[in-house]
Amino acid sequence: MIRIAHISDTHITGESAYKGYAYDLIANEVNRLNFDFVVHTGDVTNNGLREEYERAEYELKKIQKPLVVVPGNHDVRNVGYDLFEEFIGPLNGVYEFRDGVLIWVDSTIPDLSDGRIGKHKFRWLKKKLEEYSDRRIKIVAAHHHLVPLPNTGRERNVLFNAGDVLDLLLRNDVTLYLCGHKHVPNVYRVEDLVVDNAGCTSCRKTRRGDVNSYNIVTIHDDGKVEVTIRRVTGEEVKAQHRPVKPKLFVPRGRRLLRIVQLSESKVSDRVYFRRKVLENVVNLINEKLKPDIVVHNGDVVDMGIERNFERARELWDRIERPKLVVPGHSDMTYLGYELFSEYFGEPETLSFDGFTFIPVSTPQYETEIGVVGRFGQRKLAEELDNAENFRVVFMHHNVVPIPRSRERGFLEDAGDVLKLLTGKGAELVLTGHGGNAFAVRVENTIVINAGSVSWELHRNPFGNSFNVIDVYPCMVIAFEVQATWGSRRLLGVWKLKGSRGGAP
């Protein structure tokens, strides 16, 4: 068993922003308890100044356990990255321990709050994960958060390449990702990866009137990971995850539902729209796949003008199966707000055969940035509570980062929306932004993003594609289908956790 104390965002300074008594309380508790080592995930100082580093060097020595310190965005202000190496240690590194390894990486960009694990550091991290692939426990630590966080206001500062980093960690069976940055403690399970965000240890800037805290991580010999968020008031919140075994499942019983998921058809008269590809997909749906329902996750047209909607509607009507569609950001350009409703109607909740499909409209006028909003979140929560069967939520903007797509907070309240979906236990969430197919399970909620079905400007090495999702009584299987040739690749297989009503 390995026990780790995870602290973050001390913001040591001579100013009132620093709460020295909170730091001392936590440091003394860490020294009293049985920890194998301590990880500080950045923002050691407040402004990266020499006098702050001098004090930080003194304060960090109060922790009498092996200590790994990761740089944060505040630490690299004022060329503080040079001082970090002088007073604290290397910006990137490896710490080996019994049965495992901790790899920490500098995710900061000088003088910005944003984060990035750039090309060279990404390759270095990949090489280190391959080098230590035999370790039972693999931990990666950085300052910036990997998935959107709740209770942080407008979503921003997630790693620009969070999707690529998340994909890398999942492919290399990383046990734990440690981070800080947003001053909000939170724990998510993404597949078998535990994403552990620490709150702030000794900064006055907390969220929603919260208090200072740190996290206690226990990794058991059987692979179970427990995280306890411990506040200075003594309050504790615990989460735990046991890895899924076995990894392979066999469908039992008849298939209950087949969904064909499309996105980014972007119908237009521009050269980037591949009409023949979309026509081929329509034929595949009608003649071979024969789904129970087709869901289009937005960007139906390239620009919200009438001739594009006319062409899109003509192609949409050729699909001989039940259909649902929500608008994307390109649908809402120009006259799109009026024309989308005129040609496709307002998205409405649909229930049939033990399944409920709940639409969420996220796009805004003339911007790629989407929002659900506090009012929309309350409405979504009510719909999730009222549905007594298998719930499928579908929207345009993605709620988890997508590989090969720069994350800039496209859904500005993604953190709160993701927490709502996972907290309510939504079984399936379908999204369609980013031009690349990707699927993960966050807690017990399966999130599947569709790539571009017929738009040449996409980010998917597999080419234009769409997804086929099959639901069985015990499991969900998702495939990405190449839109021209019909070849498939597996996106994921997930065992279902219990049942609701007459659904699986």
C-alpha positions, 0 to 999 in steps of 0.5 A: 500500500502507498499513501500520498499527501497531495497539496497544491496552490500554497501561494506563498507570499508576504501579502495577505493572500497567503494564509500561513496558519493553514499551511502550518496546520496541514504541514504538521498533520502531514508530518504526523500521519503515515505518508510515503511521500508528498506531492505539491502540484504547483503555485508554490509562490504567488508571483514568482519573485525571489523573496517569495521563493526564499520564503517558500524554500523555508516553508517547504522544509517544514514538511519532513517527508520525501517531497516532489514539487511541480511548477505552477503558472504563478511560479513562472511569473516574472521569469520565475521558472529560473528561480524555481530550479534554483530554490526548489528543483527541476521543472520535470522529473521522475521519482521512483518508489516501491512498485511504482513511479511518479513522473512530473511535467511542467505544464506552464506557459510563462506569464499566462494562466493557461497550460500546455504540455508541448511537443517536446515535453509530450514526447518526453512524457511518452518515452518515460511512460514506455520506459516504466511500463512494467511498474504496477503504479504509474502516476503523472503530476502536472499543475493544470487540470485535465478535465473540466472542473465544477464550481470554477466559474467559466471553464478555461485554463484546461491544458490546451492539449488535454485530449492528447494527454488524456489519451496518452495516459489511458493508453499507458494504463496510468493509475493516477493524475495529480493536479491543482490550479483551480483551487477546487478539490475534485476526484473523477474516475476516467476509465481506470485513471483516477484524476485527483484535483487538489484544492488550495492549501494556504491561499485565501482565494477559495471557491464558493466560500470553501476552506483550505484543504489537501488530499490523501491518496491511498493506492492498495496492493489490489489496485484500488485507489482511495482519495480523501479530500480533507479540509482544515475544518476536519471535514472529509469527503471520500472517493474510491475506485477499483479497476474494472476486471476483466477488461473484455465483455461478451454481450448477453441477450438481444440488442436493445438499441442501435444508435447511429451518431453523426456530426459536422456534416456541414452541408454547403456548396463549398469544396470542403463539403463531401456530398458523395460521402454523406450520400454514401452514409445515408445509403449505409444507414438505410440499407445495412445498419438499420439503426433504431434512431439516428442522432446528429450532434450539430453543425448540420450546415457550414453556414446558416443560410437558406440554400444550405438548410434546403440541401441539408433537409433534402439529404436528412429526409432521405434517411428512413429511420427515426431522427434527432438533431441539435444545432451546432455553432455553425448552424447558428451563424447568419440567419441560422437561429431562425432557419434551423427551427424552420427546417429541423424544428426545436429539439425535444425530449423523446422516449421509446422502448425504455430509453429517453433522449434528452437534447441540450442546445449549447451554441450561441450567436456567431461563436464557437463557444457554447454554454448550457447556462444555469437555467439550462442546467436546472432544466437538464437536472429535472429531465434527468430526474424525471426519466425512469429509464436509460437516459441519453443526453445529446448536445453539440459541444464536448464535455471532455477533451478531444485528442488532436483538438486544442481545448479553449473552453468551448463549452464555457460551463463544461465543468458544472455540466459534466458534474451534473451529468455524472452526479445524476448518473446519466448513462450515455452522453453524445457530443459532436465538436472537435472534428475527431471521434473519442469515447471515455467513461467518466464515473459511470457516464459514457461520453462519446464524441463523433468526428466529422461525417462529411467535412474535409477540414477535420482532425481525424486520421481515420478520415470522415466517419460516424459512430455506431453505438449498440446497447445490450442488457449488460453493456454498451459497444461503440464503433467508429465507421469510416464514412467512405469505405465502411471499415470500423474501429472500436471506440470502447466497450463498457459494462453497464452499472445496474438498470433503470426501469425497463431499460438495461 
